[in-house]
Amino acid sequence: MNNRAYYFTSRDFATRHTDVLRIAIEEINTIEQWISKNKPAAALELSNVLGLDKSITELFLNRVATGPHPSPATSWPSSSRLPTPSLTSS
């Protein structure tokens, strides 16, 4: 089983802040490259930050898929929205 992380933004933000998104993606890629080459050190760092046993973070890092992959959401029409929950009681 591969674990994956997704990053979302609005179309408006992405259009207005392409420079910020480019930098964020570059930094995420740099970190993921370091993690893939330094899994024991990354597992230790992650275990310290999260307060988990290193064996747990090692297992996670061995399962997680790194690197950018297109999201199926990129093909969603801009009009697609999740239903808004009702805040009224019945």
Residue frames as a rotation matrix with the C-alpha (Angstrom) as fourth column:
MET 1
0.583 0.812 0.000 0.00
0.812 -0.583 0.000 0.00
0.000 0.000 -1.000 0.00
ASN 2
-0.538 -0.737 0.410 1.41
0.727 -0.652 -0.216 3.36
0.426 0.182 0.886 -1.00
ASN 3
0.226 0.521 -0.823 0.60
0.774 -0.609 -0.172 6.38
-0.591 -0.598 -0.541 1.12
ARG 4
-0.362 -0.283 0.888 0.29
0.817 -0.555 0.156 9.66
0.449 0.782 0.432 -0.72
ALA 5
-0.296 0.248 -0.922 -0.11
0.543 -0.751 -0.376 13.32
-0.786 -0.612 0.087 0.20
TYR 6
0.018 0.374 0.927 -2.08
0.946 -0.306 0.105 15.80
0.323 0.875 -0.360 -1.83
TYR 7
-0.682 -0.208 -0.701 -1.80
0.423 -0.895 -0.145 19.57
-0.597 -0.395 0.698 -1.94
PHE 8
0.060 0.812 0.581 -4.80
0.996 -0.086 0.017 21.60
0.064 0.578 -0.814 -3.01
THR 9
-0.771 -0.163 -0.615 -5.31
0.248 -0.967 -0.055 25.21
-0.586 -0.195 0.786 -3.93
SER 10
0.399 0.909 -0.118 -7.98
0.268 -0.239 -0.933 27.26
-0.877 0.341 -0.339 -5.56
ARG 11
0.276 -0.233 0.932 -7.72
0.961 0.035 -0.276 28.05
0.032 0.972 0.234 -9.25
ASP 12
0.905 0.120 0.407 -7.74
0.138 -0.990 -0.015 31.75
0.401 0.070 -0.913 -8.34
PHE 13
0.724 -0.684 0.090 -4.76
-0.320 -0.216 0.922 31.41
-0.612 -0.696 -0.375 -5.98
ALA 14
0.192 -0.665 0.722 -2.87
0.617 0.654 0.438 29.23
-0.763 0.362 0.535 -8.44
THR 15
0.485 0.056 0.873 -3.41
0.824 -0.362 -0.435 31.78
0.291 0.931 -0.222 -11.21
ARG 16
0.902 -0.056 0.429 -2.41
-0.124 -0.984 0.132 34.77
0.415 -0.172 -0.894 -9.10
HIS 17
0.541 -0.692 0.477 0.54
-0.759 -0.158 0.632 33.17
-0.362 -0.704 -0.611 -7.27
THR 18
0.932 -0.198 -0.303 2.34
-0.034 0.785 -0.618 30.91
0.360 0.587 0.725 -9.74
ASP 19
0.045 -0.979 0.200 5.68
-0.457 -0.198 -0.867 32.04
0.888 -0.052 -0.456 -8.32
VAL 20
-0.117 -0.019 0.993 4.74
-0.989 0.096 -0.115 30.93
-0.093 -0.995 -0.030 -4.80
LEU 21
0.811 0.484 0.330 3.45
-0.450 0.875 -0.179 27.57
-0.375 -0.004 0.927 -6.02
ARG 22
0.685 -0.637 -0.354 6.59
-0.145 0.356 -0.923 26.98
0.714 0.683 0.151 -8.08
ILE 23
-0.270 -0.803 0.531 8.78
-0.735 -0.184 -0.653 27.63
0.622 -0.567 -0.541 -5.02
ALA 24
0.165 0.414 0.895 6.61
-0.909 0.416 -0.025 25.39
-0.383 -0.810 0.445 -2.82
ILE 25
0.973 0.217 -0.074 6.76
-0.227 0.860 -0.456 22.53
-0.036 0.461 0.887 -5.33
GLU 26
0.321 -0.932 -0.166 10.54
-0.287 0.072 -0.955 22.92
0.902 0.354 -0.245 -5.70
GLU 27
-0.331 -0.445 0.832 10.99
-0.905 -0.099 -0.413 22.79
0.266 -0.890 -0.370 -1.91
ILE 28
0.533 0.582 0.614 8.71
-0.699 0.712 -0.067 19.77
-0.476 -0.394 0.786 -1.53
ASN 29
0.910 -0.234 -0.343 10.66
-0.111 0.658 -0.745 17.99
0.400 0.716 0.573 -4.27
THR 30
-0.032 -0.977 0.212 13.99
-0.550 -0.160 -0.820 18.85
0.835 -0.142 -0.532 -2.60
ILE 31
-0.158 0.048 0.986 12.78
-0.968 0.192 -0.165 17.50
-0.197 -0.980 0.016 0.74
GLU 32
0.799 0.538 0.268 11.37
-0.473 0.838 -0.271 14.34
-0.370 0.090 0.924 -0.85
GLN 33
0.613 -0.674 -0.413 14.65
-0.210 0.365 -0.907 13.71
0.762 0.643 0.082 -2.70
TRP 34
-0.345 -0.748 0.567 16.56
-0.784 -0.102 -0.613 14.06
0.516 -0.656 -0.551 0.57
ILE 35
0.186 0.505 0.843 14.13
-0.873 0.479 -0.094 11.71
-0.451 -0.718 0.530 2.33
SER 36
0.948 0.240 -0.210 14.45
-0.315 0.808 -0.498 9.06
0.050 0.538 0.842 -0.39
LYS 37
0.302 -0.920 -0.249 18.26
-0.106 0.227 -0.968 9.13
0.947 0.319 -0.029 -0.03
ASN 38
-0.747 -0.581 0.324 18.30
-0.309 -0.128 -0.942 9.42
0.589 -0.804 -0.084 3.79
LYS 39
0.161 0.949 -0.271 15.40
-0.124 0.292 0.948 7.34
0.979 -0.119 0.165 5.11
PRO 40
0.022 -0.131 -0.991 16.97
0.881 0.470 -0.043 6.45
0.472 -0.873 0.126 8.49
ALA 41
-0.894 -0.381 -0.238 17.76
0.447 -0.800 -0.400 10.11
-0.038 -0.464 0.885 9.26
ALA 42
-0.638 0.732 0.240 14.36
-0.416 -0.589 0.693 11.22
0.648 0.342 0.680 7.96
ALA 43
0.174 0.700 -0.692 12.60
0.320 0.625 0.713 8.58
0.931 -0.346 -0.115 10.08
LEU 44
-0.355 -0.387 -0.851 14.47
0.926 -0.020 -0.377 9.78
0.129 -0.922 0.365 13.16
GLU 45
-0.995 -0.010 0.097 13.62
0.009 -1.000 -0.018 13.43
0.097 -0.017 0.995 12.44
LEU 46
-0.320 0.947 -0.028 9.98
-0.368 -0.097 0.925 12.59
0.873 0.307 0.379 11.81
SER 47
0.103 0.337 -0.936 9.76
0.670 0.672 0.316 10.46
0.736 -0.659 -0.156 14.97
ASN 48
-0.710 -0.423 -0.564 11.16
0.702 -0.489 -0.517 13.35
-0.057 -0.763 0.644 17.03
VAL 49
-0.908 0.385 0.167 8.74
-0.315 -0.888 0.334 15.87
0.277 0.251 0.927 15.54
LEU 50
-0.091 0.964 -0.249 5.67
-0.470 0.179 0.864 13.65
0.878 0.195 0.437 15.85
GLY 51
-0.249 -0.063 0.966 6.60
-0.963 0.127 -0.240 11.92
-0.107 -0.990 -0.092 19.10
LEU 52
0.845 0.515 -0.142 6.29
-0.533 0.831 -0.158 8.47
0.037 0.209 0.977 17.51
ASP 53
0.383 -0.705 0.597 8.58
-0.002 0.646 0.763 5.49
-0.924 -0.293 0.246 17.74
LYS 54
-0.290 -0.607 -0.740 11.15
-0.753 -0.332 0.568 5.47
-0.590 0.722 -0.361 14.94
SER 55
-0.834 0.003 0.552 9.91
0.228 0.913 0.339 2.04
-0.503 0.408 -0.762 13.78
ILE 56
0.201 0.977 0.072 6.56
0.617 -0.069 -0.784 3.63
-0.761 0.202 -0.616 12.93
THR 57
0.536 -0.020 -0.844 8.05
-0.435 -0.863 -0.256 6.48
-0.723 0.505 -0.471 10.93
GLU 58
-0.646 -0.761 -0.060 10.41
-0.500 0.363 0.787 4.07
-0.577 0.538 -0.614 9.14
LEU 59
-0.485 0.562 0.671 7.42
0.622 0.760 -0.188 1.95
-0.615 0.326 -0.718 8.13
PHE 60
0.566 0.721 -0.400 5.61
0.274 -0.622 -0.734 5.04
-0.778 0.306 -0.549 6.88
LEU 61
0.186 -0.571 -0.800 8.62
-0.718 -0.635 0.287 6.27
-0.671 0.521 -0.528 4.87
ASN 62
-0.817 -0.468 0.338 9.03
-0.156 0.742 0.652 2.84
-0.556 0.480 -0.679 3.31
ARG 63
-0.238 0.827 0.509 5.40
0.796 0.466 -0.385 2.94
-0.556 0.314 -0.770 2.17
VAL 64
0.422 0.475 -0.772 5.06
0.080 -0.868 -0.490 6.54
-0.903 0.146 -0.404 1.06
ALA 65
0.275 -0.273 0.922 5.41
0.960 0.126 -0.249 7.32
-0.048 0.954 0.296 -2.64
THR 66
0.014 -0.361 -0.933 7.53
0.315 -0.884 0.346 10.38
-0.949 -0.299 0.101 -3.22
GLY 67
-0.903 -0.397 0.163 7.72
0.304 -0.322 0.897 12.76
-0.303 0.859 0.412 -6.12
PRO 68
-0.463 0.760 -0.456 5.06
-0.638 -0.643 -0.424 14.71
-0.615 0.094 0.783 -7.95
HIS 69
-0.833 0.360 0.420 2.22
0.529 0.741 0.414 12.81
-0.162 0.567 -0.808 -9.56
PRO 70
-0.772 0.597 0.216 -0.75
-0.378 -0.705 0.600 14.39
0.510 0.382 0.770 -11.28
SER 71
-0.764 0.596 0.246 -3.92
-0.115 0.250 -0.962 14.29
-0.635 -0.763 -0.122 -9.26
PRO 72
-0.548 0.664 0.508 -7.14
0.835 0.398 0.381 13.04
0.051 0.633 -0.773 -10.81
ALA 73
0.210 0.654 -0.727 -8.57
0.679 -0.633 -0.373 16.31
-0.703 -0.415 -0.577 -9.48
THR 74
-0.628 -0.494 -0.601 -6.75
-0.060 -0.739 0.671 18.20
-0.775 0.458 0.435 -12.23
SER 75
-0.935 0.321 0.154 -9.36
0.223 0.190 0.956 16.88
0.277 0.928 -0.249 -14.62
TRP 76
-0.254 0.879 -0.403 -12.31
0.877 0.033 -0.479 17.96
-0.408 -0.475 -0.780 -12.48
PRO 77
-0.001 0.305 0.952 -14.33
0.670 -0.706 0.227 20.75
0.742 0.639 -0.204 -14.03
SER 78
-0.873 -0.410 0.262 -13.97
0.126 -0.711 -0.692 24.05
0.471 -0.571 0.672 -12.20
SER 79
-0.181 0.892 0.415 -17.69
-0.728 -0.405 0.553 23.94
0.661 -0.202 0.723 -11.44
SER 80
0.130 0.208 -0.969 -17.31
0.325 0.915 0.240 20.71
0.937 -0.346 0.052 -9.42
ARG 81
-0.345 -0.172 0.923 -17.96
-0.756 -0.532 -0.381 21.28
0.557 -0.829 0.054 -5.77
LEU 82
-0.830 0.126 -0.544 -18.47
0.394 0.822 -0.411 19.05
0.395 -0.555 -0.732 -2.80
PRO 83
0.213 0.970 0.114 -21.89
0.487 -0.207 0.849 19.35
0.847 -0.125 -0.516 -1.20
THR 84
-0.610 -0.324 0.723 -22.05
-0.381 -0.680 -0.626 21.97
0.694 -0.658 0.291 1.54
PRO 85
-0.657 0.375 -0.654 -23.28
0.676 0.677 -0.290 20.45
0.334 -0.633 -0.698 4.82
SER 86
0.185 0.812 0.554 -26.47
0.172 -0.581 0.795 21.91
0.968 -0.052 -0.247 6.18
LEU 87
-0.853 -0.520 0.031 -26.08
0.102 -0.226 -0.969 23.78
0.511 -0.824 0.245 9.44
THR 88
-0.249 0.850 0.465 -29.79
-0.889 -0.391 0.239 23.77
0.384 -0.354 0.853 10.25
SER 89
-0.899 0.013 0.437 -31.34
-0.234 0.829 -0.508 21.19
-0.369 -0.559 -0.743 12.53
SER 90
-0.686 0.683 -0.252 -34.31
-0.100 0.255 0.962 19.15
0.721 0.685 -0.107 11.40
